[in-house]
Amino acid sequence: MALDDPLPAPPTPTLPPPGRCDAEFASAGTLCRGWWYPGSANGRGGCIVMAHGLGGLRSAGLEPYARRFAEAGFAVLLFDYRHFGASDGQPRQWVSVRRQLADWAAAVAFARGQPGVDPDRIALWGSSFSGGHVLVTAARDERVAALCAQGPMMDGLAATLNILRYAGIGQLLRLALRGLRDAAAALSGKPPVMLPLVGAPGTLAAMTTADAEPGYRAIVGRDWVNAICARFALGLAFYRPLRLARRVRCPALLIVADDSVAPASAALETARRLGAHCELHRWACGHFDIYRGAWLERGAALELDFLRRALGAAAPGEVQRVIQTTGLRAPTQRSYEAA
């Protein structure tokens, strides 16, 4: 897949009345659905566009973040990708990087067209797999004003090698075989061959670390399905968002966990490549901890502070940026570690 391929801007539909409400927009002719929280700014204010990571839905631990951002006065669009949740698209549970990136572009275009939204004060918020998506989207769209990525998957090759490390070569071979069966089914018009998204260590699933299944199940609702089309396994290693980090020009906040799923090393390298655009925080928590309890509260407060600075009254280019990092070679960065 060529990450530089242009994505057409979809038409902008109208929204339902004020209050948290359902919203929908077209992405390549298919409807994506989400929740819209109108902002409370006088005049045109900032807007935060949000979506989940691998196989995740808007209902899986993201609404608490959206509510906090909305209560602070920002407009928020929290949406499901095509093929997932409330959105249309067949086959169901298909994780297509190309399509999900197109969904992000469509969501940003939709948000920019809403009354009360300043089209040049759009921030992107991603978690896990969508942490890489927001980086790619910001690299492609220089009008994006800021991005937040927590526990981000910034390098599919590193993630694939991580599976090799914790599950062994046999697991990679089984994933590839299941993916090939699904790809063959797609070519012949047969129903997709599914792969569990999470499973216990030793089982066949996309994620089988010790914390993957209990961590994911702790945040999902009844609408979540523990399955994705197995063809995803064939392309993971080729999706490497960190390669576009140097093209990002907006302020970026990265929260990097002690991560069993999305390798921290790739996120740290992304921060180094972002350089003075990046605010980096290292946290002693697991990949799924940030969706609940004290880590959620800490994450929401940190992100809200960053978004207020990045999307404040000043134009995006005039924002006073707090930049971080120790241990990286970009000397103008600072980093923060939280136990």
N, C-alpha and C positions, 0 to 999 in steps of 0.2 A: 504494500500500500504506500502511495506517495503522500506524505503528510502535507506537502505543499499544494496539493490539488485544490483549486478554488471551490468554495461551497456557495451555491446560489442563495441569496436572501429570500426567505419565503414571504408571502403576503402577511400583513398584520391584521388579525381579526380583532373584534371588539370584546371587551370584558363584561361579565355580569356586574351587578350593582356593588357598592362598597361593602366592606367587611370581609373576613376570610371567606373565600368563595372558590368554587371550581373554575378553572380556566382551561382553555384548550387552544392549540395552535397546530398548524400543519408543518410537518417536516417531510420534504420530498413526497408530498401528496398523502401522507398518513398522519392521523391525528395523534398528537401527544397531549396528555392531560396532566394537570397539576393543580396546586393550590396557589392562590394569589392573595397576598396580604398587602393592601394599599398603604402607602406611606402617609405619614402625618405632617410632612414638611410643608411650610407655606411656599407656594410656587412649586417649581420642579426640584425634586430631591433625588437622592441616590437610590439605587435598586440593587439587590443581591440576588443572583441567579444560582440555584442550588440543585444538585442531583446526587444520587447515591453511587456507591462503588459496585463491585462485581455482583450481579444478581440481586442488588438491593432495590427496595421500593421507598417511596417518599415517607411511608408510614414506619419504616424501620429505624427509629432513633433519630430522625432528622427534624421532626416537627418541633422538639424543644429548642433547637437552635433557631429555627425560623421564627418561632414566637418571640424569642428574646430580641432578635434583630428587628422584628416588626414593632415590638413595644418601645424600642429605642427610636422609632420614627422612620425607619427605612422601609421602602417597598420590598417585597420578597416574592420571587417566583420559585416554587419548589415543585419539580416535575418528575414524572416517570418516563423512562426511555420508551421508544417504540419496542414492541414485543414483550413489554413487561407491565405488570400492575394494571392501572386503569387505562393505559394507552393502547391504541390499536396496533396491528401489525402481526403478520403470520410469517413463519411459525412462531409460536410462543416460546419465550425463554431463550431467544437468540441474542447472544452477546456479539455484536458486530462493532468493532472499533470504528470503522468508517461511518457506519450509521449513527453511532452514539455521538461522534464528533459533529456530524451534521445536525443531530438533535440539539446539541449545545449551541451551534450557530443559529438555529431557528429560534431557540428559547431567548437568546440575547436579542435577536431582531424583534421578537414579540415584545419583550420588556421595554425596549427602546421606544416602541410606538405607543406606549400607554400614557394616558393623561396623568400629569403629576410626576413623571419620571424625566430626569435630565438624561438624555441619551449618551452624554459623555461622562456620566457618573455611574457606570455599571461595574459592579464587582462580581467575581466568580468565586463560588465556594464549592470545594470538592473534598471527598474523603475516600481513602483507599484507592480503588481503581480510578475513580473520578478525579482524584488529586492529580493524576497525569493528564486527564482530559482538560482540566482548567488551564494547565500550563500550555498545552498545545493550542487551545482556543485563544489564549492571550497572545501567544506568539504569532498567530495568524491574524489577529484583529487588534491593531494598534490603538483603537479607541477604548479598549477595556481599561478601566481606571485602576483596578486592583484585583488581586487573587489571594484566596486563602486555601491551603491544602494541608489536611491533617492525616497523619499516617499514610502518606501518598505512595502509590505504586508508580515510580518514576522510570523503571527499566524492566521490561518484560524478560529480557535475557537474564538479568540478575534474579528475577522471581523464579524463572525456570531452573536456574542453578540452585536456588534455595530449595526447591522441591527435590532435586537430586540429593542435596545435602541431608535433608531430614527424612526422605522417604525412599531414596535409592533409585538406581537406574531402572529397576523393574517397574517402578511406579511410572516413570516417564514413558517407558515403552507401552505400558497398558493404556496410559492416557492417549498416546499417539494412535494406538490401534483403535480405541473407541472413537477418536476424532476422525480417522479415516473411514470408519463404518458410517459415521454420520454424514461426512462429505459425500460418500457414495450414495447414501439414501437421498440426499438433496438433489444430486444429479439425476437420479432415476425417478424423482417425483414421489418418493415414499415418505412416510412420517419420519420426523427426526429421531435420531438415536440420542438419548438423554444421558447426562452425567450428573451425579449428585454434586451440588455446589460445595457442601461441607460434609465431612464424615469423620469418624473416629480414626486415630492413627492405625495404619495397616489396611484400611479400606480403600476402595477406589473412589476418589472424589477430587474436585479441583483444589480443595484445601483440606488437609488432614493433620495439621499441627494439633497439639494437645488442647489448645484454647479455641480452635476454629469452630467446632460444632457447638460447644456450650456458649461461647461468646456470641456467635451469630444468632442462635436461637433465643438468647436473652433479650434481643432487641426487636425481633420481628413480630408482625401481627398475623392474624389468621389468613390474610390474603397472600402471604409469602409462599413460594413454592421452592422446595429444595432441589432444584434441577436447572441445568442449562443445556443448550444444544452442545454436544460433545466436540463439534468442529472448532470451538474456541481454543482447545488445547493445541491445535496445529499452528495457530498464529501468535500465541502469547509472546514468544521469544523475539518476535520481529517488531513489537510495539515498544518503542524506546523514547518516551517523551523527553527525557533529559537532553537528548541531542538538540532540542530546540530552545533550551534554556537561555542561550545567549541572545536569542531574538526577542525575548520578553523585555519590555521597556517600562512596565508599570510596577508599582510597589507589590511585593510578594511576601506573604507570611507562610512559613512552613513550620508545622509542628511534627516533630519526628519522635516516634515512640521506640521503646525496646521491642522491636517488631519481629514476630515470628512469621508473618505473612508477606509484608511488603518490605524488602530489605532496606534497613536504615542507611547502609552505605550508598545506595543509589540516590536517596533523598539528600544526603550530605554532599554528594558530588553535584547534584542539581543546585543546591544552595551556593556552592563554590562558583559554579558557572554563572549563576544569576548575579553574583557579585554584590555591588552596592544597592541593587534593587531588593535584596532579600533580608527579611527579618527571620531569624532561625531560632527555634526553641527545641531543646532536647528534653524529653520527659521520660521518667522511669515508670512507664505504664505499658500495658500490652496493647495490641492492635485494636481490640474491641472495648477496652476500658473507657475510651474517650466518649462513648455514647451514653454513659450512665454515671449517676452519682457525682462524687466530688470532681472527677476528671472532666465530666461534661460541664459542670459549673465553671471550672477553671478555664476550660477551652472556650466556652461561650464568652466569658468576660474578657479573655485575652483577644479573641477575634473581634469582639465589639469595639474594644479600645482601638485596635488597628484600623478597623473600618471607619470609625469616626475620624481618625486622622487622615486616612486615604480618601474618603469621600466627603470631607468636611466642606465648609463654606468656600474654601479656596479652590481654584481650578486644579485638576489633578496634577498638572505639571508644577504647581506652586506649593504642593503639600510639603510640610516639613517631615521628612521621612526618618523614622528611627530604624537604623540598620544595625545588624548584629553579626558576629561569629568569631569564636576563637578556634584555633586548631585548623582553620581553613586558610588557604593562601590569599584570599581576598582581604587585604589589610584594613579596609574600611568597614568590614562587617564586625558585629558583636554577636555572641550567642549566649543563651540563657539555658541553664539546666535546672529542672525541677525534680526533686526526689518524691 
